[in-house]
């Protein structure tokens, strides 16, 4: 009798709790019922697990979210068709726009920090060179496009996503003024459609099309894809002239760079030497001349513009650059941070601290590579956005720059407004190149 009384008492309590739950949280009742149905198993059959719902994460663009495959994979049970089981729907990826400052939430920062520690333990020892992810969507199409380009002169390479099309078109208009026609632009599918309307064929890559603000982990992931694009082209035997597409070219840069590459010295602008050659430590390189030229700001490289010769040494540099990018892909390190970490012989205190925080110093110690390079550190011939638009250093000295980089300002709208204010917006109302 006591057992029966206990059963009755227990059932009464359950009914009371169910009644209270129905009053307090009506929406919870069907969920519990569905869950209960999902746990019902026919003893004559094996347990069929519920399909997993993947949660997307925007850690960076190199480790992009991939939805589950439509067909069951080996060692996975197929989703059940039991009508009592709830229909699980793949959640829609809710994209977010990065703010001008680092925009990751505190929770994301904590998770990323834990992941970085784990990656550091596994990769920091340098036991195995990581595999670089293949970011190009259609390699055959890309190679077919490259086959139409000349190797007799440097190939201009740029990159743009859907949020950057107008800026890239403005850049291309500046190239047209100097009849630079050996050009390839890497873009995402959305941008490719827009470029096609203006008569440009692009090499399509996998990239987020909405990133138009220049900070945060997702943007860092996008910048790292520039390196993969250049590496692919360089390995095809092309000398590379890379530009960020928020640049406007104001003077011919082809001729001066090619002349400097032949002499192995700095660029000559009249009687003025522009930049200086930095040689690696004695014994690392014995040949004369330099292998690449790159824009340089006081204490770090600026990968918005560089010229790279195609040879075994620069290909090795690109491979090391890619490998380090892969190792620190869960951090906010961008392509400039990674390059500085593997090529700079001396890093200033703040720069060293930044790269240490991102894991570049520790995790890429075995990827260091030093080649002779031409550092283009002139704030008059190769000014930053601050040099040209804010302090107006070139204008004050009466010097016309080779190019203007519209950096050090966040967001495409502000960049376009600044170009227009200084007469460097070369598109008309129909996004066509203006007549000179």
C-alpha positions as CSV (number, residue, x, y, z in Angstrom):
1,X,0.0,0.0,0.0
2,X,2.8,2.4,0.8
3,X,4.3,1.9,-2.6
4,X,0.9,2.7,-4.3
5,X,0.5,5.8,-2.1
6,X,3.9,7.0,-3.1
7,X,3.1,6.5,-6.8
8,X,-0.2,8.4,-6.4
9,X,1.6,11.2,-4.5
10,X,4.3,11.4,-7.1
11,X,1.8,11.5,-10.0
12,X,-0.1,14.3,-8.1
13,X,3.1,16.3,-7.8
14,X,3.9,15.9,-11.5
15,X,0.4,17.0,-12.5
16,X,0.7,20.0,-10.1
17,X,4.0,21.0,-11.6
18,X,2.7,20.5,-15.1
19,X,-0.3,22.8,-14.3
20,X,2.0,25.5,-12.9
21,X,4.3,25.2,-15.9
22,X,1.3,25.6,-18.2
23,X,0.4,28.9,-16.4
24,X,4.0,30.2,-16.0
25,X,5.4,29.2,-19.4
26,X,2.8,28.0,-21.9
27,X,5.4,27.9,-24.7
28,X,7.5,25.4,-22.8
29,X,4.8,22.7,-22.8
30,X,4.9,21.8,-26.5
31,X,8.7,21.8,-26.4
32,X,8.8,19.3,-23.5
33,X,6.2,17.2,-25.3
34,X,8.3,17.2,-28.5
35,X,11.4,16.3,-26.5
36,X,9.5,13.5,-24.8
37,X,8.3,12.2,-28.2
38,X,11.9,12.4,-29.5
39,X,13.1,10.1,-26.6
40,X,10.5,7.4,-27.4
41,X,12.3,4.5,-28.9
42,X,10.9,1.3,-30.3
43,X,12.7,-1.6,-28.5
44,X,12.8,-3.5,-31.7
45,X,14.9,-0.8,-33.4
46,X,18.3,0.8,-32.8
47,X,18.4,4.3,-31.4
48,X,18.5,6.9,-34.2
49,X,20.2,10.1,-33.0
50,X,18.7,13.4,-33.7
51,X,20.4,15.4,-36.4
52,X,22.8,18.0,-35.1
53,X,22.2,21.7,-35.5
54,X,25.4,23.5,-36.4
55,X,25.9,26.9,-34.9
56,X,27.8,29.3,-37.2
57,X,30.7,31.2,-35.9
58,X,32.5,34.2,-37.4
59,X,35.9,33.5,-35.9
60,X,37.4,34.7,-39.2
61,X,37.1,34.4,-42.9
62,X,39.7,31.6,-43.3
63,X,37.7,29.2,-41.1
64,X,34.3,29.9,-42.7
65,X,31.1,28.3,-41.6
66,X,30.1,25.4,-43.9
67,X,26.5,24.1,-43.6
68,X,25.9,20.4,-43.1
69,X,26.0,18.2,-46.1
70,X,22.6,17.2,-47.5
71,X,23.4,13.4,-47.5
72,X,24.5,11.4,-44.5
73,X,28.3,10.8,-44.3
74,X,30.0,7.5,-43.3
75,X,29.7,6.6,-39.7
76,X,26.6,8.9,-39.3
77,X,23.1,7.7,-39.0
78,X,20.6,9.2,-41.4
79,X,18.0,11.6,-39.9
80,X,14.9,9.8,-38.8
81,X,11.6,10.4,-40.5
82,X,9.6,9.8,-37.4
83,X,6.6,12.2,-37.5
84,X,6.8,12.6,-33.7
85,X,10.3,14.1,-33.9
86,X,10.5,17.9,-34.3
87,X,11.7,19.2,-37.6
88,X,15.1,20.7,-37.0
89,X,15.8,23.6,-39.4
90,X,19.3,24.9,-40.1
91,X,19.5,28.3,-38.4
92,X,20.0,31.3,-40.6
93,X,23.4,32.9,-40.3
94,X,22.8,36.3,-38.8
95,X,25.6,38.4,-40.1
96,X,26.7,41.4,-38.2
97,X,28.5,44.6,-39.3
98,X,31.8,45.2,-37.6
99,X,32.2,48.6,-35.9
100,X,35.1,50.9,-36.4
101,X,36.7,49.6,-33.3
102,X,37.3,45.9,-32.5
103,X,33.7,44.7,-32.4
104,X,33.8,41.2,-31.0
105,X,31.7,40.6,-27.9
106,X,33.4,39.8,-24.6
107,X,32.1,36.2,-24.9
108,X,33.7,35.8,-28.3
109,X,36.9,37.3,-27.1
110,X,37.1,34.8,-24.2
111,X,36.3,31.9,-26.6
112,X,38.9,33.1,-29.1
113,X,41.5,33.4,-26.3
114,X,40.9,29.8,-25.2
115,X,41.2,28.6,-28.8
116,X,44.4,30.6,-29.4
117,X,46.0,29.0,-26.3
118,X,45.1,25.5,-27.6
119,X,46.4,26.4,-31.1
120,X,49.6,27.8,-29.6
121,X,50.3,24.5,-27.7
122,X,49.7,22.4,-30.9
123,X,51.4,24.7,-33.5
124,X,53.9,26.8,-31.6
125,X,56.4,23.9,-31.4
126,X,56.7,24.1,-35.2
127,X,56.6,20.3,-35.6
128,X,54.4,20.3,-38.7
129,X,53.8,22.9,-41.3
130,X,50.0,23.6,-41.5
131,X,48.0,23.1,-44.6
132,X,46.9,26.4,-46.2
133,X,43.2,26.3,-47.0
134,X,42.3,26.6,-50.7
135,X,40.3,29.8,-50.8
136,X,39.8,30.0,-54.6
137,X,36.4,28.8,-55.7
138,X,37.1,28.0,-59.3
139,X,40.7,27.3,-59.9
140,X,40.2,26.4,-63.6
141,X,38.4,29.7,-64.3
142,X,41.1,31.7,-62.4
143,X,43.9,30.0,-64.4
144,X,42.0,30.6,-67.6
145,X,41.8,34.3,-66.8
146,X,45.5,34.4,-66.0
147,X,46.3,32.7,-69.3
148,X,45.0,35.8,-71.0
149,X,47.5,38.1,-69.2
150,X,51.1,39.0,-70.2
151,X,54.2,37.9,-68.4
152,X,56.3,40.4,-70.2
153,X,55.4,43.1,-67.7
154,X,54.2,43.0,-64.1
155,X,50.6,41.9,-63.5
156,X,48.6,44.3,-61.4
157,X,46.6,42.5,-58.8
158,X,43.8,43.9,-56.7
159,X,40.9,42.6,-54.6
160,X,37.4,43.7,-53.9
161,X,34.2,42.4,-52.3
162,X,30.7,43.4,-52.8
163,X,31.0,46.4,-50.4
164,X,34.0,47.7,-52.3
165,X,33.0,47.7,-55.9
166,X,32.7,51.4,-56.5
167,X,36.1,52.0,-54.8
168,X,37.7,49.4,-57.0
169,X,36.1,50.9,-60.1
170,X,37.6,54.2,-59.1
171,X,41.0,52.6,-58.7
172,X,40.7,51.0,-62.2
173,X,39.8,54.4,-63.7
174,X,43.1,55.7,-62.3
175,X,45.0,52.9,-64.0
176,X,43.3,53.6,-67.3
177,X,44.8,57.1,-67.4
178,X,48.2,55.4,-67.7
179,X,47.0,52.7,-70.0
180,X,47.8,49.9,-67.5
181,X,45.9,47.0,-69.0
182,X,47.6,44.0,-67.5
183,X,45.3,43.7,-64.5
184,X,43.4,41.0,-62.6
185,X,40.9,41.7,-59.8
186,X,40.0,39.0,-57.3
187,X,36.4,39.3,-56.1
188,X,33.5,37.5,-54.5
189,X,30.5,36.4,-56.6
190,X,28.4,39.5,-55.8
191,X,31.2,41.8,-56.8
192,X,31.9,39.8,-59.9
193,X,28.4,40.4,-61.2
194,X,28.8,44.2,-60.7
195,X,32.2,44.2,-62.4
196,X,30.8,42.3,-65.3
197,X,28.2,45.1,-65.9
198,X,31.2,47.4,-66.4
199,X,33.1,45.1,-68.7
200,X,35.5,43.6,-66.2
201,X,36.0,39.9,-65.7
202,X,37.2,38.9,-62.2
203,X,38.8,35.9,-60.5
204,X,36.1,34.7,-58.1
205,X,37.0,33.8,-54.6
206,X,35.0,32.9,-51.5
207,X,34.7,36.1,-49.4
208,X,32.1,37.9,-47.3
209,X,30.5,40.5,-49.5
210,X,29.2,42.8,-46.8
211,X,32.5,43.8,-45.1
212,X,33.0,47.5,-45.6
213,X,34.4,48.5,-42.3
214,X,38.1,47.9,-41.7
215,X,38.7,46.3,-38.4
216,X,37.7,43.2,-36.4
217,X,38.4,39.5,-37.0
218,X,36.3,39.1,-40.1
219,X,38.1,41.9,-41.8
220,X,41.5,40.5,-40.8
221,X,40.4,37.2,-42.4
222,X,39.5,39.0,-45.6
223,X,42.9,40.8,-45.8
224,X,44.7,37.5,-45.4
225,X,43.0,36.2,-48.6
226,X,45.0,38.9,-50.5
227,X,48.1,36.9,-49.7
228,X,46.6,33.6,-51.0
229,X,45.7,35.4,-54.2
230,X,49.1,36.9,-54.8
231,X,50.8,33.6,-53.9
232,X,48.7,31.8,-56.5
233,X,49.6,34.3,-59.2
234,X,53.3,34.5,-58.3
235,X,53.6,30.7,-58.6
236,X,52.3,31.0,-62.2
237,X,55.5,33.0,-63.0
238,X,54.0,36.6,-63.0
239,X,55.9,39.5,-61.4
240,X,53.3,41.1,-59.2
241,X,52.3,44.7,-58.6
242,X,49.7,44.6,-55.8
243,X,47.4,47.4,-55.0
244,X,44.7,47.8,-52.4
245,X,41.7,49.1,-54.3
246,X,41.3,52.2,-52.1
247,X,44.3,53.6,-53.9
248,X,44.4,56.2,-56.7
249,X,47.4,56.2,-59.0
250,X,48.5,59.8,-59.8
251,X,51.8,59.2,-61.7
252,X,53.4,56.4,-63.7
253,X,54.9,53.9,-61.3
254,X,55.6,51.1,-63.8
255,X,58.7,52.7,-65.3
256,X,60.4,53.8,-62.1
257,X,59.9,50.5,-60.4
258,X,61.1,48.4,-63.3
259,X,64.2,50.6,-63.6
260,X,64.9,50.3,-59.9
261,X,64.5,46.5,-60.1
262,X,67.1,46.3,-62.8
263,X,69.7,48.5,-61.0
264,X,68.9,46.9,-57.6
265,X,68.7,50.4,-56.1
266,X,66.1,52.9,-55.0
267,X,63.5,54.6,-57.3
268,X,64.9,57.7,-58.9
269,X,62.4,60.7,-59.1
270,X,64.5,63.2,-61.0
271,X,67.6,63.6,-58.8
272,X,65.9,62.3,-55.7
273,X,66.3,58.7,-54.4
274,X,63.0,57.3,-53.1
275,X,63.3,54.6,-50.5
276,X,66.3,52.5,-49.5
277,X,67.4,48.9,-49.9
278,X,67.4,46.8,-46.8
279,X,69.7,43.8,-47.0
280,X,69.4,40.7,-44.8
281,X,72.0,39.6,-42.3
282,X,75.3,38.6,-43.8
283,X,75.3,35.1,-45.1
284,X,71.5,34.8,-45.7
285,X,71.6,36.2,-49.3
286,X,74.6,36.7,-51.6
287,X,73.0,38.1,-54.8
288,X,72.9,41.8,-55.5
289,X,69.7,43.8,-56.0
290,X,66.4,43.4,-54.2
291,X,63.6,40.8,-54.5
292,X,60.6,43.0,-53.6
293,X,59.6,46.6,-53.0
294,X,57.0,47.5,-50.4
295,X,55.4,50.6,-48.9
296,X,56.7,51.2,-45.4
297,X,55.4,53.4,-42.5
298,X,58.0,54.3,-39.9
299,X,58.0,50.9,-38.0
300,X,55.9,48.5,-40.1
301,X,55.1,47.4,-43.6
302,X,52.0,48.5,-45.5
303,X,50.8,45.7,-47.7
304,X,48.5,48.1,-49.6
305,X,51.2,48.4,-52.3
306,X,54.1,46.2,-53.2
307,X,56.0,44.9,-56.2
308,X,57.4,41.3,-56.1
309,X,59.5,39.5,-58.6
310,X,58.7,35.9,-59.3
311,X,61.6,33.8,-58.3
312,X,62.2,30.8,-55.9
313,X,63.0,33.1,-53.0
314,X,59.9,35.2,-53.2
315,X,57.8,32.1,-53.7
316,X,59.3,30.7,-50.5
317,X,58.4,34.0,-48.8
318,X,54.8,33.7,-50.0
319,X,54.6,30.1,-48.7
320,X,55.9,31.2,-45.3
321,X,53.5,34.1,-45.2
322,X,50.6,31.8,-46.0
323,X,51.7,29.2,-43.5
324,X,52.0,31.8,-40.7
325,X,48.5,33.2,-41.7
326,X,47.1,29.7,-41.3
327,X,48.7,29.2,-37.8
328,X,47.3,32.5,-36.4
329,X,44.0,32.4,-38.3
330,X,42.0,32.4,-35.1
331,X,43.5,35.7,-34.0
332,X,42.9,39.3,-35.3
333,X,46.3,39.4,-37.0
334,X,46.0,40.8,-40.5
335,X,48.3,40.2,-43.5
336,X,50.6,43.1,-42.4
337,X,51.0,41.8,-38.9
338,X,52.0,38.4,-40.2
339,X,54.4,39.7,-42.8
340,X,56.2,41.9,-40.2
341,X,56.5,38.9,-37.9
342,X,58.4,36.8,-40.4
343,X,60.5,39.4,-42.4
344,X,61.3,42.3,-40.0
345,X,64.8,42.0,-38.5
346,X,64.0,44.5,-35.7
347,X,60.6,45.3,-34.3
348,X,59.8,48.3,-32.1
349,X,58.4,47.7,-28.6
350,X,54.7,48.4,-29.4
351,X,54.9,46.5,-32.7
352,X,56.5,43.5,-31.0
353,X,53.9,43.5,-28.2
354,X,51.1,43.6,-30.8
355,X,52.5,40.6,-32.7
356,X,53.2,38.7,-29.5
357,X,49.6,39.2,-28.4
358,X,48.4,37.8,-31.7
359,X,50.7,34.8,-31.4
360,X,52.8,35.7,-34.5
361,X,56.1,35.9,-32.7
362,X,55.8,32.5,-31.0
363,X,53.9,30.5,-33.5
364,X,55.8,31.6,-36.6
365,X,59.4,31.6,-35.2
366,X,60.4,28.9,-37.6
367,X,59.1,30.8,-40.7
368,X,61.4,33.8,-40.5
369,X,62.8,34.7,-43.9
370,X,64.9,37.7,-44.8
371,X,65.3,38.9,-48.4
372,X,66.8,42.1,-49.8
373,X,63.9,44.6,-50.2
374,X,63.3,48.1,-51.2
375,X,61.4,50.0,-48.5
376,X,59.3,52.8,-50.0
377,X,59.0,54.9,-46.9
378,X,58.5,58.3,-48.5
379,X,55.6,60.3,-47.1
380,X,55.6,62.6,-50.1
381,X,55.8,60.0,-53.0
382,X,53.9,57.2,-51.2
383,X,51.9,59.0,-48.5
384,X,49.4,57.5,-46.2
385,X,45.9,58.8,-45.9
386,X,46.9,60.9,-42.9
387,X,49.9,62.3,-44.7
388,X,47.9,63.3,-47.8
389,X,44.4,64.1,-46.6
390,X,45.1,65.4,-43.0
391,X,48.6,66.9,-42.6
392,X,48.9,67.4,-46.4
393,X,52.7,66.8,-46.4
394,X,53.1,66.3,-50.2
395,X,51.0,69.4,-51.0
396,X,53.1,71.4,-48.5
397,X,56.3,70.4,-50.2
398,X,54.9,70.8,-53.7
399,X,55.4,67.2,-54.6
400,X,53.0,65.1,-56.6
401,X,52.8,61.5,-55.1
402,X,52.9,58.4,-57.3
403,X,49.7,57.3,-55.6
404,X,47.4,58.1,-52.7
405,X,46.2,55.5,-50.3
406,X,42.9,56.4,-48.7
407,X,43.6,54.6,-45.4
408,X,43.5,55.5,-41.8
409,X,39.8,56.1,-42.0
410,X,37.0,53.6,-41.4
411,X,34.2,52.8,-43.8
412,X,33.7,53.0,-47.6
413,X,31.3,56.0,-47.3
414,X,33.9,58.2,-45.5
415,X,36.6,57.1,-48.0
416,X,34.4,58.1,-50.9
417,X,33.6,61.4,-49.3
418,X,37.3,62.2,-48.8
419,X,38.2,61.2,-52.4
420,X,35.4,63.5,-53.7
421,X,36.6,66.4,-51.4
422,X,40.1,66.2,-52.9
423,X,39.0,65.7,-56.5
424,X,40.1,62.1,-56.6
425,X,36.7,60.5,-57.3
426,X,37.0,59.5,-60.9
427,X,33.5,58.0,-61.4
428,X,30.5,59.7,-62.8
429,X,26.9,59.2,-61.6
430,X,26.7,56.0,-63.7
431,X,29.9,54.6,-62.2
432,X,31.8,55.2,-65.4
433,X,35.2,56.7,-65.7
434,X,35.0,60.5,-66.1
435,X,36.6,62.1,-69.0
436,X,39.9,63.9,-68.1
